[in-house]
Every structure is written in C-alpha cells, then in structure tokens.
C-alpha cells in the first residue's frame, strides 16, 4: 500500500477551539437550470465558488423536493426505532455501511460526535436493510435517492473535469455504481436533541471540525436546523468560521480531499463542523443527509501536474479512516 504524509491531521488536531463566527464570506448559490445548454457558464460559476471557499449551494438541481422530504421522513422513522432494532444493522467498519452511534472521534476534539448515522455503500449492504415491517419502503426509496444524488454529483464533477483538462466523463468513470469497487456513500444523519443544561459545555460538538475524504459532498439540510460552519483556508489561523444557512431547497456542496489531491490543490477541501447549540439556538434533533462521491477503490488518483504520488482511491480512503478515527 502506498503511504503518504497526513500533515492535514496535525492541522486538524488544532481545530478544536471555538474560534470566531464571521458572516463576511458568501456561500454562493448556483442554479443548474438548463444544465446542458448552460454547462460552460455553470462550470465557470462552480469553479469560481469552489476555488474561493470550497463550499457552494445548488438550486434548481433537478432532484424532486418531494423525494428529498420522503428520504428525510424515512430517516426519521429509522432513527426512531428502538436501539436494539437499529443494532441489528451494525456498521461494517472500513466499508461505510450500516448503523453507528457516537463512534466518530475527531482529531480536532477527542470526543465523540453527538450523532448517529446509517450508511449506504452499494456493494456492502447484505443484511443491513431494515425490514418492511420496521420501515416500509426504506430500501427501494433510499436506493433511488442515492442514484439521484450520484447523477447530480457526476454532473457537477463533469464541470470540474473539464476545468482540470480531463475528459468530461473522467469522474463518472471513476465512480461506477455497477462495480464491486464502488465506494460512494449515502449517509442518513441524526444529531441528538441537545440538553439545555449542556449549553456552553467545553469540547462538546455535534460534529467536530474535519475535512471530507471524498471528491464531492452533497448535503441536504432542513430549514431551521442550523449549526454547519465552514473555515475557509485563508481564515485557518484566525479560525473565522462562516455559518452555512440551511434550506429545504438548496443542496450544500463542498470539495473533499480526493478532489483537492486530484486538482494539484487548486480546489480546496476546507474544514467544517457542526457546532453545539448556543443559548437561543434550535435545541431539538437535527437531521441531514449527505452523499459522498468517493472514487472507486481501483481508481488511481493522479493529478495533472503530479504534485502527489499516484495512489488508488481505496488505499487513500482506508488510510484516512484509520488515521482519523480511534474506533
């Protein structure tokens, strides 16, 4: 297995401070209306937003909002199941498949994220689907939703491929749902309701500061359930965190470590976190759904300028998981 320096982990370990909140940065919204006809224009907009802050939001994205709400409804039904039922579908470690609760310990915090999640990675789902009696329609609906996310992610990545001088379908070939090496993941996430007596407790986060390991993340949020913040690279030393406003209509996207490596660092993978509620914030449960476009295990991450040595996406992901999480 090829090894490489994980200097970003040293930086992440210093990301546990509260820092400051700043609204001077704009999270740009990009409309995908008439995508085929406007592809060059959209590619320019995506590139400008991604190279600036690494985060942007998609509107008019083509995923039916009723389908989004249906996926959230099924997620809520699953997480409402008794713990002993959810435990029948445990996480397959290293394969991003199944249910986990309070198991992610970030280098930035050293404490477990205050959430549970259920993850879908297509080749590894044997025995991990709740029954029809437990959550009716779960498997069929969630698989279809994952496919919708994949199609949208490939449209966005096709724009970045063109900008990087690759073939338009370069990243689509590298994320093939039909292959046993496919490792893109859909994650249903439930952040637990926050006890008012814990407001202000040090080192308590819904999700500690981190970067994503993938090429591109699509994040679905619900209006009124805030907390997501991004730390643009230019603000790392001063830790000026920019809030990302949740919306039912917009999909929040960010560049991941794989794409940063593939782009010779032109596209930044920036730190982000989900803060614990403060006085006056929403204290109830928070739900989100994330799609992580992670290149197939046998895809070779090799950038145009050769900034980094080539590595397969499978080796890269395993090294990051093993380095980042203590459990």
BELLINLIN-V821904 format. One line per field, one symbol per residue. ss: DSSP state (2 for helix, 1 for strand, 0 for the rest). psi: psi as a letter, one per 40 degrees, with the letter a starting at -180 (. if undefined). Layout:
ss=???
psi=???
This chain:
ss=000000222222000000011000000011100000002222222222222200111110000022222222222222200022222221010000111110001000000100111111022200000000000002222222222222222222222222200000022222000000000011111110000222000000001111000001111100000001111022200001111000000011111022222200000000111100000000000111111110000001100000000011222222222222000
psi=hhiihfddddddeeeeidaihhedhhhihhhehfdddeddddddddddddedeeiiihifeehhddddddddddddddeeiiddddeefihhheefhaiihfehhidddeihigiiihihhdefeheehiidddhheddddddddddddddddddddddddddeeiideddddegheeieehfihhhhhhhiihhdeehehifhidhihiiieadhhhhhihhegadhiigideeddegghhihhiiddihhiiiiddddddefedhhhiiiihiiiiheiheaihiihhhhghiidehhhhidefdiiiiiddddddddddddhe.
